[in-house]
Amino acid sequence: MSGLRRRLVAEFLGTALLVALVVGSGIAAEQLSPGNIGLQLLENSTATVFGLGVLILVFGPVSGAHFNPVVSIADWLLGRRRGTGIAATDLGGYIVAQILGASAGAVLANAMFDLDAFQVSTHDRITSGHIVGEVVATAGLIMVIIALARTGRGALSAAAVGAYIGAAYWFTSSTAFANPAVTVGRMFSDTFAGIAPNSAPGYIAAQILGAGIGSAAIIWLYPDSASTADNVTVPHTAPELDLSTKS
């Protein structure tokens, strides 16, 4: 149980910091480059790319650095028959930790910039193009993560996942939320990076659909992907080890 607690704390903290850097860099971009949306997006995406890579390196050895309910669900579905991947009994805890962490991260970002800590976004994002963008962004993310795990290149996940999300910021109309927990968290900041509550359900539905498409595609490409489900997003065994300092 102590190992599970450490994993859940890692998922909470990692997702909170992910949303804090997305929302915080969005607020900073608005303040630094008022009226220049292209430059704001560049500033926001650059911070996200580097920050996400660091968070995967820090928390990956503990929990796998999922930070995303659809990643956890894909991991569970992939490994459920072979007993690899996240256990069904742990899946709910991961998702709750991710959603709570994302919400806390938005509140933290608001507070850091002297805004009202508790806000509800009025940034309406829902269009048919945005929905398609979220399907594409999430499908690609799942494919990147599982392909790296299957081919023994999980050590590259920090760089590759960060790079993919950075690119998807620009090639999708939705700016690649690709994460239901992050979508929920971003409802609580009425800033550049926020999303109105009426837009969130469509985004989340698109993300779930995209995760399904990405999982199906990668299983077809790599039929034995289930054998390495426990390495999503990166191999993680630290919670079961003695982490104390030894002289």
C-alpha positions as CSV (number, residue, x, y, z in Angstrom):
1,M,0.0,0.0,0.0
2,S,2.8,2.4,0.7
3,G,4.0,1.9,-2.9
4,L,0.6,2.8,-4.2
5,R,0.4,5.9,-2.0
6,R,3.7,7.1,-3.4
7,R,2.4,6.6,-6.9
8,L,-0.8,8.5,-6.3
9,V,1.1,11.4,-4.7
10,A,3.5,11.4,-7.7
11,E,0.5,11.5,-10.1
12,F,-1.2,14.3,-8.0
13,L,1.9,16.4,-7.8
14,G,3.0,15.8,-11.4
15,T,-0.5,16.7,-12.9
16,A,-0.8,19.7,-10.6
17,L,2.6,21.0,-11.7
18,L,1.8,20.3,-15.3
19,V,-1.4,22.4,-15.2
20,A,0.3,25.1,-13.1
21,L,3.0,25.4,-15.8
22,V,0.4,25.4,-18.7
23,V,-1.9,28.0,-17.0
24,G,0.9,30.0,-15.4
25,S,2.8,30.3,-18.6
26,G,-0.4,31.3,-20.4
27,I,-1.0,34.1,-17.8
28,A,2.6,35.3,-18.2
29,A,2.3,35.2,-22.0
30,E,-0.9,37.4,-21.8
31,Q,1.0,39.9,-19.5
32,L,4.2,39.9,-21.5
33,S,2.7,40.0,-25.0
34,P,-0.7,41.7,-24.8
35,G,-2.6,41.5,-28.1
36,N,-0.2,39.1,-29.8
37,I,-1.9,35.8,-29.7
38,G,0.8,34.0,-31.9
39,L,3.6,35.1,-29.6
40,Q,1.5,34.2,-26.5
41,L,1.0,30.7,-27.9
42,L,4.7,30.3,-28.6
43,E,5.6,31.3,-25.0
44,N,2.9,29.0,-23.6
45,S,3.9,26.0,-25.8
46,T,7.6,26.5,-25.1
47,A,7.1,26.4,-21.4
48,T,4.9,23.4,-21.7
49,V,7.4,21.4,-23.8
50,F,10.3,21.9,-21.4
51,G,8.2,21.7,-18.2
52,L,6.5,18.4,-19.3
53,G,9.9,16.8,-20.1
54,V,11.2,17.7,-16.6
55,L,8.1,16.4,-14.9
56,I,8.4,13.1,-16.6
57,L,12.0,12.8,-15.5
58,V,11.1,13.6,-11.9
59,F,8.0,11.6,-11.4
60,G,8.3,8.9,-14.0
61,P,10.4,6.4,-12.0
62,V,7.8,6.5,-9.2
63,S,4.4,6.3,-11.0
64,G,5.2,6.1,-14.7
65,A,4.3,9.8,-15.2
66,H,0.9,9.2,-16.7
67,F,-0.6,12.6,-15.6
68,N,-3.5,11.7,-17.9
69,P,-6.6,9.5,-17.3
70,V,-6.6,8.2,-20.9
71,V,-3.0,7.2,-20.6
72,S,-3.8,5.2,-17.5
73,I,-6.8,3.6,-19.0
74,A,-4.9,2.7,-22.2
75,D,-2.2,1.2,-20.0
76,W,-4.7,-0.9,-18.0
77,L,-6.6,-2.0,-21.2
78,L,-3.4,-3.0,-22.9
79,G,-2.0,-5.1,-20.0
80,R,-5.2,-6.4,-18.4
81,R,-5.0,-9.9,-19.9
82,R,-1.3,-10.5,-19.2
83,G,-1.3,-8.8,-15.8
84,T,1.1,-6.1,-17.0
85,G,0.4,-2.4,-16.8
86,I,-1.5,-0.6,-14.1
87,A,-3.8,-2.8,-11.9
88,A,-7.5,-2.3,-12.2
89,T,-7.6,-1.7,-8.4
90,D,-5.1,1.2,-8.9
91,L,-6.7,2.8,-12.0
92,G,-9.4,4.6,-10.1
93,G,-6.9,6.1,-7.7
94,Y,-4.7,7.3,-10.5
95,I,-7.6,9.1,-12.3
96,V,-8.8,10.7,-9.1
97,A,-5.3,11.9,-8.2
98,Q,-4.8,13.3,-11.7
99,I,-8.1,15.2,-11.7
100,L,-7.6,16.6,-8.2
101,G,-4.0,17.5,-9.1
102,A,-5.0,19.3,-12.3
103,S,-7.6,21.4,-10.4
104,A,-5.1,22.3,-7.7
105,G,-2.6,23.2,-10.3
106,A,-4.9,25.8,-11.9
107,V,-5.7,27.3,-8.5
108,L,-1.9,27.5,-7.8
109,A,-1.2,29.2,-11.1
110,N,-4.0,31.8,-10.4
111,A,-2.6,32.5,-7.0
112,M,1.0,32.9,-8.2
113,F,-0.1,35.7,-10.5
114,D,-2.2,37.5,-7.8
115,L,-5.5,36.6,-9.5
116,D,-8.5,35.2,-7.7
117,A,-7.5,31.7,-6.8
118,F,-10.8,30.1,-7.5
119,Q,-12.2,31.0,-11.0
120,V,-14.4,29.5,-13.7
121,S,-13.3,30.0,-17.2
122,T,-15.4,31.8,-19.8
123,H,-13.1,30.8,-22.7
124,D,-15.5,29.0,-25.1
125,R,-13.4,26.7,-27.3
126,I,-15.9,24.3,-28.7
127,T,-16.0,24.0,-32.5
128,S,-16.1,21.0,-34.8
129,G,-12.5,21.6,-35.8
130,H,-11.4,21.7,-32.2
131,I,-13.1,18.3,-31.6
132,V,-11.2,16.8,-34.5
133,G,-8.0,18.3,-33.3
134,E,-8.4,16.7,-29.9
135,V,-9.1,13.3,-31.4
136,V,-5.9,13.6,-33.5
137,A,-3.8,15.0,-30.7
138,T,-4.8,12.3,-28.2
139,A,-4.5,9.5,-30.7
140,G,-1.0,10.6,-31.5
141,L,0.0,11.0,-27.9
142,I,-1.1,7.4,-27.1
143,M,0.8,6.1,-30.1
144,V,4.0,7.8,-29.1
145,I,3.9,6.6,-25.5
146,I,3.0,3.0,-26.2
147,A,5.4,2.7,-29.2
148,L,8.3,4.0,-27.0
149,A,7.4,1.5,-24.3
150,R,7.1,-1.4,-26.7
151,T,10.4,-0.7,-28.4
152,G,12.4,-0.3,-25.2
153,R,12.9,3.4,-25.7
154,G,10.9,4.6,-22.6
155,A,14.0,6.6,-21.6
156,L,13.2,8.9,-24.5
157,S,9.7,9.6,-23.3
158,A,10.6,12.9,-21.6
159,A,11.9,14.4,-24.8
160,A,9.6,12.6,-27.2
161,V,6.3,13.3,-25.4
162,G,7.3,16.9,-24.8
163,A,8.2,17.3,-28.4
164,Y,5.0,15.8,-29.6
165,I,2.8,18.0,-27.4
166,G,4.9,21.0,-28.4
167,A,4.2,20.2,-32.1
168,A,0.6,19.4,-31.5
169,Y,0.1,22.9,-29.9
170,W,0.7,24.2,-33.4
171,F,-0.7,21.6,-35.8
172,T,-4.1,21.2,-34.1
173,S,-6.7,23.9,-33.9
174,S,-7.4,23.0,-30.3
175,T,-3.8,23.4,-29.1
176,A,-3.7,19.8,-28.0
177,F,-5.2,19.5,-24.5
178,A,-5.1,15.7,-25.1
179,N,-5.9,15.1,-21.4
180,P,-9.2,14.9,-19.6
181,A,-7.7,15.8,-16.2
182,V,-5.9,18.8,-17.7
183,T,-9.2,19.8,-19.4
184,V,-11.0,19.7,-16.1
185,G,-8.2,21.7,-14.3
186,R,-8.2,24.4,-17.0
187,M,-11.8,25.1,-16.4
188,F,-10.7,26.8,-13.1
189,S,-8.7,29.6,-14.6
190,D,-10.4,32.4,-16.6
191,T,-7.2,33.2,-18.5
192,F,-5.5,32.5,-21.8
193,A,-5.2,28.8,-21.1
194,G,-8.7,28.3,-19.7
195,I,-11.6,26.4,-21.1
196,A,-15.3,27.1,-20.4
197,P,-17.2,24.3,-18.6
198,N,-19.6,24.0,-21.5
199,S,-16.7,23.3,-23.9
200,A,-15.0,20.7,-21.6
201,P,-17.4,17.7,-22.2
202,G,-16.9,17.8,-25.9
203,Y,-13.1,17.9,-25.5
204,I,-13.1,15.0,-23.1
205,A,-15.3,12.9,-25.3
206,A,-12.9,13.6,-28.2
207,Q,-9.9,12.7,-26.1
208,I,-11.5,9.4,-25.1
209,L,-12.3,8.6,-28.8
210,G,-8.7,9.6,-29.8
211,A,-7.2,7.4,-27.1
212,G,-9.3,4.5,-28.4
213,I,-8.1,5.1,-32.0
214,G,-4.5,5.5,-31.0
215,S,-4.6,2.3,-28.9
216,A,-6.1,0.3,-31.7
217,A,-3.6,1.6,-34.2
218,I,-0.6,0.9,-32.1
219,I,-1.8,-2.6,-31.1
220,W,-2.2,-3.3,-34.8
221,L,1.3,-2.1,-35.5
222,Y,2.8,-3.8,-32.5
223,P,0.7,-6.9,-31.7
224,D,2.6,-7.8,-28.6
225,S,2.4,-4.3,-27.0
226,A,0.8,-5.8,-23.9
227,S,4.1,-7.3,-22.9
228,T,5.5,-3.9,-22.1
229,A,2.4,-2.2,-20.7
230,D,4.2,-1.8,-17.3
231,N,6.6,0.6,-18.9
232,V,4.0,3.3,-19.8
233,T,5.0,6.2,-19.8
234,V,8.4,5.2,-18.5
235,P,9.5,2.1,-16.5
236,H,8.7,2.6,-12.8
237,T,9.8,0.4,-10.0
238,A,11.0,2.9,-7.4
239,P,7.9,2.7,-5.2
240,E,8.7,-0.9,-4.2
241,L,12.4,-0.2,-3.5
242,D,14.1,1.1,-0.4
243,L,14.8,4.7,-1.3
244,S,16.7,5.5,1.9
245,T,20.2,6.9,1.6
246,K,22.9,4.3,2.3
247,S,26.4,5.1,3.4
